[in-house]
Structure formats: structure tokens, C-alpha cells
Amino acid sequence: MTKTGDFEADVRSRYYSWIQDQRWLNRKDPAVRDLLLDTWHDDFTAYLILEGVPDQYASRVASCAYEQGHSGGYAEVLNSAEDLIEIFKTR
């Protein structure tokens, strides 16, 4: 599976879940594991900034959305972020 660069599409196509699964499957092989860098937080933060969240809040918003939705998977985290993004759009 390859990353498209469209964060929302990558989340919906389960790219990040696939990376997490592959890292778990290859946890005993550091050479393979290190090739599968999980860039979730950095990509999510960049997405939030593009959606209008100010730079200084993006990391905290990403963490909050992850906390709210992680039990349902990455798509649910993205859904949780939509409400948080709206807060900054209405300012």
C-alpha cells in the first residue's frame, strides 16, 4: 500500500492502519520496521493547519482528537477532528 499524500484519502483507505499493522508484524525485524515510518501525528498536524487550525494549537488539537476517537480507529479520529476544526473556523 502506498501513501497518496492526500491525508483524508489515506486515512479513509486505511493506509495508517496498514502501517501500524505492518510495524507490529515486523516488530522483531528493526531493518523492516524502521522502513515503515509512522508519520500519523506529523501528517495529521499538517492537515489540521491546512484546515485552519493555527500552528500553535495544531499539535494539541491532534492529540485531543486522537484521545476522543482512537478506540474507533484513525477514521474516527478524523471524524472527531471535524468538530474541533469548526471551533477555529467560527472564530
C-alpha positions in Angstrom: 0.0 0.0 0.0 1.3 3.4 -0.8 0.6 6.8 0.6 -1.1 9.2 -1.8 -0.3 12.5 0.0 -4.0 13.3 0.4 -4.3 12.9 4.2 -8.0 12.4 4.3 -7.9 9.8 1.4 -5.0 8.0 3.1 -7.0 7.8 6.3 -10.1 6.5 4.6 -8.2 3.9 2.6 -6.7 2.6 5.9 -3.1 3.5 5.0 -2.2 4.4 8.5 -3.9 1.3 9.9 -1.9 -0.8 7.4 1.4 0.9 8.5 0.5 0.2 12.2 -0.2 -3.5 11.3 3.0 -3.9 9.3 5.0 -2.3 12.1 3.5 -4.8 14.6 4.1 -7.8 12.3 7.7 -6.7 11.7 8.4 -5.7 15.3 11.3 -8.2 15.6 13.0 -7.0 12.4 14.3 -3.5 13.0 15.5 -3.1 9.5 12.0 -3.6 8.1 10.2 -1.8 11.0 12.3 1.3 10.6 11.5 1.5 6.8 7.8 1.7 7.8 7.9 5.1 9.5 4.6 6.0 11.0 4.1 9.7 10.2 0.5 9.9 11.5 0.9 12.7 14.0 3.0 14.9 11.7 0.6 14.3 8.8 -2.4 14.9 11.0 -1.0 18.1 12.4 -0.2 19.4 8.8 -3.7 18.5 7.8 -5.2 20.5 10.7 -3.1 23.5 9.8 -4.4 23.4 6.2 -7.9 23.2 7.6 -7.5 26.4 9.5 -6.2 25.4 12.9 -3.4 27.8 14.0 0.1 26.3 14.1 0.4 26.8 17.9 -2.8 24.7 18.5 -2.5 22.0 15.9 -0.5 19.5 17.9 -2.8 19.9 20.9 -5.9 19.5 18.6 -4.4 16.4 17.0 -3.8 14.9 20.5 -7.3 15.8 21.7 -8.9 14.3 18.5 -6.8 11.1 18.9 -7.8 10.8 22.6 -11.5 11.1 21.6 -11.5 8.8 18.7 -8.6 6.3 18.8 -10.7 3.4 20.0 -12.6 3.5 16.8 -9.6 3.7 14.5 -7.9 6.5 12.5 -11.1 7.4 10.6 -12.9 8.0 13.8 -10.0 10.3 15.0 -10.5 12.3 11.7 -14.2 12.5 12.4 -13.5 13.8 16.0 -11.2 16.4 14.5 -14.0 17.9 12.3 -15.8 19.4 15.4 -12.5 20.8 16.7 -11.7 22.3 13.3 -15.1 24.0 13.3 -14.2 25.8 16.5 -11.4 27.6 14.7 -13.4 28.3 11.6 -16.0 30.2 13.5 -13.6 32.5 15.3 
